[in-house]
Amino acid sequence: MKRYHSEIKELQRKETFDKNFKELSNFLNEFNYFPEKSDSPKLYAWMASLMTEHKRNRLDQKYVEQLDSIGFIWSRREFNWFNKAEEVKKILLEEKIIPSYDKETTLYHWLNSNLDLFHRDTLSDDKKLVINEINELLKDIQNSIVEEPIVKISARELKWTQKLNDLVIFRNENPKSWPQIEATDKAEKKLGIWCQDLRHRFRKKLLEEHWISKLEEIEFNFEGKFDNWKDRFEELKNFLQINHEAPDTKNELYTWARLQFNRFFELPEEKQELLQSINFLNYFEEKSWDKRYSDLQEFVMFYKRIPTKKSNQELYNWLSVQRAKHKKGELSDNETSLLLKLGVDLSPTEKREDVWNFKYDALIKFRERNPDRWPSFFSKGIEKKLYEWCQAQRQVNAKTAQRRRELSQDRIEKLNKIGFHWSLDELIDRNWEDTFKKLENFIAKNNSTIIPTTIDGKYNSLYTWIRNQKIAIQKGKLSADKVGRLMTLGVIAQTANIGIANSGA
């Protein structure tokens, strides 16, 4: 009797299994993914019970084999992980955006935590492959983004932004004046105090560059004595016409003129042209050359190197002027001799070419050590520097980089020679070819077109790739050439009811 009841129970279990298995197979064929709880609570619960039984070695082997045939993932955690990975890749590929904290909170946290685990080398090999694919997509999306990345704004930043808006409104209403501390109007007085704070920070070099840029856009009066840059320029112009020499330290124009000189190469092009029209650089250089050279000599003796933009911006700008004058033949023999004696390179163009070639050679060596990938956005140290250099080449080539010369044909050819990818679409196409080649090798090695979900207990990324190709075919996003190659290989069935893209996907 006990055996009879056991057989009845097993028969009922098989009927339930076959019914649910059929529903699951139909769902998978229709949607190309396993159901979530929101899709089908019943199937979701049944799948969870199967995972539990399998984990405890209580599931009959015939059921295991049947479920393996449709690529069933036995671990709920693994199941969720790979589903999340597919969601992230879908957003990166189709929408070409990175999951954000505000809109895709769950995927945002998943992505950041797994990138961290990837860099700590704690992920399994199959997951590393997936994260590496995501990494490649991420770094190329960074290249296509022109806007500044969204960052959390501090309380001070928000407060200052509001004050800047108030200042713009004030200037629109009072184009000939700036807010005064002595004003009787409380709102104007508060703005006047803020403006004074900005000037103080600017003089002490405590004002951030992005705020300097914002203030320059509204022609902010950094000195606090004159209301308009052009007014001060006209005054300097008249002074030079009358005196034929630069103002000295006793003249109130000296501070303003010195500021324009120190920041000349950072000024808007319109202001540079106005200053050049009155031979500004030569006037000021004649007055200060010996003093500047003395400062440079002191810097070199102390630091044992030539100043850079970061180490001493004023001296760096001054040397840029000397190089420009040397190129035009306007630097005297004595001045040239003194600069060369300190080790100053007066041929910046050749030097830039040397720097470019040095980084190009470093990229070649990196690719020799890492033939399967390019420098990553999420790396550190030398690799991070190489990534930034690669991004700079892409931006210059795409004409999205500001104040940068176009890439020469020689440089473009050099980069093309090592397979440099210039855009996200190019990378996607190249990755497709690489994965297709791996698929060909797998089929040839195993003499079978059946691609298992796992190999030796590890997730098989080729299975997911083929599934993604099927989805792309259904949506008409895969080119006829690629569809034909997949059909010839035997991994995609010959069928007339498929969509085909007009161009390569």
C-alpha positions in Angstrom: 0.0 0.0 0.0 2.8 2.4 0.9 4.5 1.7 -2.4 1.2 2.3 -4.2 0.8 5.7 -2.6 4.4 6.6 -3.4 3.8 5.8 -7.1 0.6 7.9 -7.1 2.5 10.7 -5.5 5.4 10.5 -8.1 2.8 10.4 -10.9 1.2 13.5 -9.6 4.5 15.2 -9.2 5.5 14.3 -12.8 2.2 15.7 -14.1 2.7 18.9 -12.2 6.3 19.1 -13.4 5.4 18.5 -17.0 2.6 21.1 -16.9 4.9 23.7 -15.3 7.8 22.8 -17.5 5.7 23.4 -20.6 4.5 26.8 -19.3 8.1 27.7 -18.5 9.3 26.7 -21.9 6.6 28.6 -23.6 7.4 31.7 -21.5 11.1 31.4 -22.3 10.4 31.0 -26.1 8.2 34.0 -26.1 10.2 36.4 -23.9 13.7 35.0 -24.0 14.2 35.2 -20.2 13.1 33.4 -17.1 10.0 34.8 -15.4 10.3 37.2 -12.4 7.7 37.2 -9.6 5.8 40.0 -11.3 5.6 38.0 -14.6 4.2 34.8 -13.1 4.0 34.3 -9.3 3.2 30.6 -9.8 6.1 29.8 -12.1 8.4 32.0 -10.0 7.5 30.0 -6.8 7.8 26.7 -8.7 11.3 27.6 -9.9 12.3 28.6 -6.4 11.2 25.2 -5.0 13.2 23.5 -7.8 16.3 25.5 -6.8 15.9 24.6 -3.2 15.5 20.8 -4.0 18.5 20.8 -6.3 20.6 22.6 -3.6 19.7 19.8 -1.1 20.3 17.0 -3.7 16.6 16.0 -3.6 15.6 16.6 -7.2 15.5 13.6 -9.5 18.2 13.6 -12.1 15.7 13.2 -15.0 14.2 16.6 -13.9 17.6 18.1 -13.7 18.5 17.0 -17.2 15.2 18.3 -18.6 15.7 21.7 -17.0 19.3 21.9 -18.1 18.1 21.5 -21.7 16.4 24.9 -21.6 19.4 26.6 -19.8 17.8 26.6 -16.3 19.9 28.5 -13.7 19.9 26.6 -10.4 21.0 29.3 -8.0 18.5 32.1 -7.3 21.3 34.4 -6.5 23.1 33.5 -9.8 19.8 33.7 -11.6 19.2 37.3 -10.3 22.8 38.3 -10.9 22.8 37.3 -14.6 19.3 38.8 -15.1 20.6 42.1 -13.6 23.6 41.9 -15.9 21.4 41.5 -18.9 19.3 44.5 -17.8 22.4 46.7 -17.5 23.8 45.6 -20.8 20.4 46.3 -22.5 20.4 49.9 -21.2 24.0 50.4 -22.2 23.5 48.9 -25.7 20.0 50.2 -26.6 19.6 53.5 -24.7 23.4 54.2 -24.5 23.1 55.6 -21.0 24.6 54.6 -17.7 22.1 53.5 -14.9 21.6 56.5 -12.6 21.0 56.7 -8.9 17.7 58.6 -9.5 16.1 56.6 -12.3 17.6 53.1 -12.1 18.5 52.8 -8.4 18.6 49.0 -8.2 20.8 48.6 -11.3 22.9 51.6 -10.2 23.8 49.9 -6.9 24.3 46.5 -8.7 26.6 48.0 -11.2 28.8 49.9 -8.7 29.1 47.0 -6.3 30.1 44.5 -9.0 32.6 46.9 -10.5 34.1 47.2 -7.1 34.2 43.4 -6.7 35.7 43.1 -10.2 38.6 45.4 -9.3 39.2 43.5 -6.1 39.3 40.3 -8.2 36.7 38.5 -6.1 34.3 37.6 -8.9 34.1 34.1 -10.5 35.6 33.8 -14.0 32.2 33.7 -15.7 31.1 36.9 -14.0 34.4 38.6 -14.8 33.7 38.0 -18.5 30.3 39.6 -18.2 31.6 42.6 -16.1 34.4 43.0 -18.6 31.9 43.3 -21.4 30.0 45.9 -19.4 33.3 47.7 -18.8 33.9 48.0 -22.5 30.4 49.4 -23.1 30.8 51.9 -20.2 34.0 53.4 -21.2 32.8 54.0 -24.8 29.6 55.6 -23.6 31.8 57.9 -21.5 33.5 58.9 -24.8 30.1 59.7 -26.4 28.8 61.8 -23.6 29.4 65.5 -24.1 27.6 66.8 -21.0 29.3 66.9 -17.6 28.5 63.8 -15.5 25.7 64.2 -12.9 27.2 64.7 -9.5 25.8 65.3 -6.0 25.8 69.0 -5.4 27.0 70.3 -2.0 24.9 72.7 0.1 27.5 75.5 -0.7 27.3 74.8 -4.4 23.5 75.1 -4.3 23.6 78.3 -2.3 26.2 79.8 -4.6 24.3 78.8 -7.7 21.2 80.6 -6.4 23.4 83.7 -5.6 24.8 83.6 -9.1 21.3 83.6 -10.5 20.4 86.6 -8.3 23.6 88.3 -9.5 22.7 87.8 -13.1 19.2 89.3 -12.4 20.8 92.3 -10.7 23.2 92.9 -13.6 20.3 92.7 -16.1 18.6 95.4 -14.1 21.8 97.4 -13.4 24.2 96.8 -16.3 26.5 99.6 -15.3 27.1 98.6 -11.7 27.8 95.7 -9.3 26.2 95.0 -5.9 27.7 97.3 -3.2 28.4 96.4 0.4 27.3 99.9 1.5 23.9 99.5 -0.2 20.8 100.2 1.9 18.8 97.4 0.1 19.4 94.2 2.1 19.3 91.9 -1.0 21.9 94.0 -2.8 24.1 94.3 0.3 24.1 90.4 0.7 25.1 90.1 -2.9 27.8 92.7 -2.4 29.3 90.8 0.5 29.2 87.5 -1.6 31.0 89.3 -4.5 33.7 90.6 -2.1 34.1 87.0 -0.8 34.6 85.8 -4.4 37.2 88.4 -5.1 39.1 87.6 -1.9 39.1 83.8 -2.8 40.2 84.7 -6.3 43.2 86.8 -5.1 44.2 84.0 -2.7 43.8 81.4 -5.5 41.1 79.6 -3.4 38.3 79.9 -6.0 37.6 76.8 -8.0 38.2 76.8 -11.7 34.6 76.0 -12.6 33.4 79.0 -10.6 36.0 81.3 -12.3 34.7 80.1 -15.6 31.1 80.7 -14.6 31.9 84.2 -13.3 33.9 85.1 -16.4 30.9 84.2 -18.5 29.0 87.1 -16.9 32.1 89.4 -17.1 32.5 89.4 -13.3 34.6 92.2 -11.9 37.3 90.3 -10.0 39.1 93.5 -8.9 36.1 95.2 -7.4 37.0 98.7 -8.6 35.7 98.8 -12.2 32.4 97.7 -13.4 33.4 96.4 -16.8 36.4 94.6 -18.4 36.2 96.7 -21.6 36.2 99.9 -19.6 39.4 98.8 -17.9 40.8 97.8 -21.3 40.1 101.2 -22.8 41.8 102.9 -19.9 44.9 100.7 -20.4 44.8 101.4 -24.1 44.8 105.1 -23.5 47.6 104.8 -21.0 49.8 103.0 -23.4 49.2 105.5 -26.2 50.2 108.4 -23.9 53.1 106.8 -22.0 54.4 104.2 -24.4 55.2 101.9 -21.6 53.4 99.5 -19.2 52.0 100.9 -16.0 54.2 100.4 -12.9 53.2 99.1 -9.4 52.2 102.6 -8.3 49.5 102.8 -10.9 46.1 101.3 -10.2 46.0 99.8 -13.7 49.1 97.6 -12.8 47.1 95.0 -10.8 44.5 94.6 -13.6 47.1 94.4 -16.3 49.2 91.9 -14.3 46.1 89.7 -13.9 45.4 89.7 -17.7 49.0 88.9 -18.4 49.1 86.0 -15.9 45.9 84.5 -17.3 46.3 85.6 -20.9 46.1 82.1 -22.4 43.0 81.3 -20.4 41.1 84.4 -21.4 38.3 84.2 -24.0 39.6 84.5 -27.6 37.8 87.9 -28.0 39.8 89.4 -25.0 43.1 87.9 -26.2 42.5 89.6 -29.6 41.8 93.0 -28.0 44.9 92.8 -25.9 47.0 91.7 -28.8 45.7 94.7 -30.8 47.5 97.1 -28.4 50.7 94.9 -28.4 49.9 94.1 -24.7 52.3 91.2 -24.2 55.3 93.1 -25.5 54.6 96.1 -23.4 54.3 94.1 -20.3 57.1 91.7 -21.1 59.6 94.6 -21.5 58.8 95.8 -18.0 58.9 92.4 -16.2 61.2 90.1 -18.2 64.2 90.2 -15.8 61.9 89.8 -12.8 60.2 86.8 -14.4 63.5 85.2 -15.4 64.7 85.6 -11.8 61.6 83.8 -10.5 62.1 81.1 -13.1 65.8 80.7 -12.1 64.8 80.4 -8.4 62.1 77.8 -9.2 64.6 75.7 -11.3 67.3 75.8 -8.6 64.8 74.7 -5.9 62.8 72.1 -7.8 65.4 71.0 -10.3 62.9 71.1 -13.2 61.0 73.4 -15.5 57.6 74.6 -14.1 54.4 73.0 -15.4 50.9 74.4 -15.5 50.1 72.6 -12.2 53.3 73.4 -10.3 53.4 77.1 -11.2 50.8 78.5 -13.6 52.2 82.0 -13.8 55.7 80.9 -14.8 54.2 78.3 -17.2 52.2 81.0 -19.0 55.2 83.3 -19.1 57.3 80.5 -20.7 54.5 79.9 -23.3 54.8 83.6 -24.3 58.6 83.2 -24.6 58.2 80.1 -26.9 55.7 82.0 -29.0 58.1 85.0 -29.3 61.0 82.7 -30.1 59.0 81.0 -32.9 58.3 84.5 -34.4 61.9 85.6 -34.0 61.0 88.2 -31.4 63.1 86.8 -28.6 66.6 88.5 -28.3 69.8 86.4 -28.5 70.5 87.2 -24.9 67.1 86.2 -23.7 67.2 83.0 -25.8 70.7 82.1 -24.3 69.5 82.7 -20.7 66.5 80.5 -21.1 68.4 77.7 -22.8 71.0 77.9 -20.0 68.2 77.0 -17.6 67.2 74.0 -19.7 64.0 75.6 -21.2 62.8 73.8 -24.3 61.9 76.5 -26.8 60.5 74.1 -29.4 57.1 73.1 -27.9 55.8 71.5 -31.2 58.5 68.9 -31.4 58.2 68.3 -27.6 54.4 67.7 -28.0 55.2 65.2 -30.8 57.7 63.4 -28.5 55.1 63.2 -25.7 52.4 61.8 -28.1 54.8 59.1 -29.5 55.8 58.2 -26.0 52.2 57.5 -25.0 51.5 55.8 -28.3 54.4 53.4 -27.6 53.0 52.8 -24.0 49.6 51.9 -25.5 51.2 49.4 -27.9 53.0 47.8 -24.9 49.8 47.7 -22.9 48.0 46.0 -25.8 50.8 43.4 -26.1 50.3 42.5 -22.5 46.5 42.7 -22.7 45.5 41.7 -26.3 41.8 41.2 -25.3 41.1 44.7 -23.9 41.9 48.4 -24.0 42.8 50.7 -21.0 39.7 50.9 -18.7 37.9 53.9 -17.3 37.8 52.1 -13.9 41.5 51.4 -13.7 44.2 53.2 -11.8 47.7 54.4 -12.2 49.4 54.2 -15.6 46.4 52.3 -17.2 44.1 55.2 -16.1 46.5 57.7 -17.7 46.5 55.7 -20.9 42.6 55.5 -20.9 42.5 59.3 -20.5 44.9 59.7 -23.4 42.9 57.4 -25.6 39.7 59.3 -24.7 41.5 62.6 -25.7 42.3 61.2 -29.1 38.7 60.1 -29.7 37.4 63.5 -28.6 39.8 65.4 -30.8 38.9 63.2 -33.8 35.2 63.7 -33.1 35.8 67.5 -32.8 34.2 67.5 -29.3 37.4 68.6 -27.5 37.8 72.3 -26.8 41.0 74.2 -27.7 42.7 71.2 -29.2 44.2 70.9 -32.7 42.9 68.3 -35.1 44.6 64.9 -35.2 47.1 64.7 -38.0 46.6 62.0 -40.7 49.8 60.4 -39.6 48.5 60.0 -36.0 45.2 58.6 -37.2 47.0 56.1 -39.4 49.2 55.0 -36.5 46.2 54.5 -34.2 44.3 52.6 -37.0 47.3 50.4 -37.5 46.9 49.0 -33.9 43.2 48.5 -34.2 42.2 51.6 -32.2 38.4 52.0 -32.0 37.0 55.4 -32.4 33.4 54.9 -31.3 30.9 52.7 -29.4 29.4 51.3 -32.6 32.8 50.3 -33.9 33.6 48.6 -30.6 30.2 46.7 -30.6 30.8 45.5 -34.1 34.4 44.4 -33.3 33.2 42.6 -30.1 30.5 40.8 -32.3 33.2 39.5 -34.6 35.4 38.4 -31.7 32.5 36.5 -30.0 31.4 34.9 -33.3 35.0 33.6 -33.8 34.9 32.1 -30.3 31.5 30.5 -31.2 33.0 29.0 -34.4 35.9 27.5 -32.4 33.6 26.1 -29.7 31.3 24.4 -32.3 34.3 23.0 -34.2 35.9 21.7 -31.0 32.7 20.1 -29.7 31.2 19.1 -33.1 27.8 20.3 -31.9 25.7 23.4 -32.4 24.0 23.0 -29.0 25.4 25.6 -26.6 25.0 24.7 -22.9 24.3 27.4 -20.3 27.2 26.2 -18.2 30.5 24.5 -18.7 32.1 22.6 -15.8 29.7 24.4 -13.5 30.6 27.8 -14.8 28.2 30.1 -16.7 28.7 30.0 -20.5 28.7 33.6 -21.9 28.3 32.2 -25.4 24.8 31.0 -24.4 23.7 34.5 -23.4 25.3 36.0 -26.5 23.3 33.7 -28.8 20.1 34.5 -26.9 20.8 38.2 -27.4 21.3 37.7 -31.1 17.9 36.0 -31.3 16.3 39.0 -29.6 18.1 41.3 -32.0 16.8 39.3 -34.9 13.2 39.4 -33.7 13.5 43.2 -33.3 15.1 43.6 -36.7 18.3 45.0 -35.3 20.8 42.5 -36.8 22.1 42.9 -40.3 21.3 40.3 -43.0 25.0 39.4 -43.3 25.2 38.5 -39.6 21.9 36.7 -39.6 23.1 34.6 -42.6 26.4 33.8 -40.8 24.6 32.6 -37.7 22.2 30.5 -39.8 25.2 29.0 -41.8 26.8 28.1 -38.5 23.6 26.3 -37.4 22.9 28.1 -34.1 19.9 30.1 -35.6 17.1 28.1 -37.3 16.3 28.8 -40.9 13.0 30.8 -40.7 11.2 33.4 -42.8 9.6 35.2 -39.9 12.6 37.3 -38.8 13.4 41.0 -38.9 16.5 42.1 -40.6 18.2 45.5 -40.0 19.1 47.6 -43.0 22.7 48.0 -41.9 25.2 46.2 -39.6 24.3 45.9 -36.0 
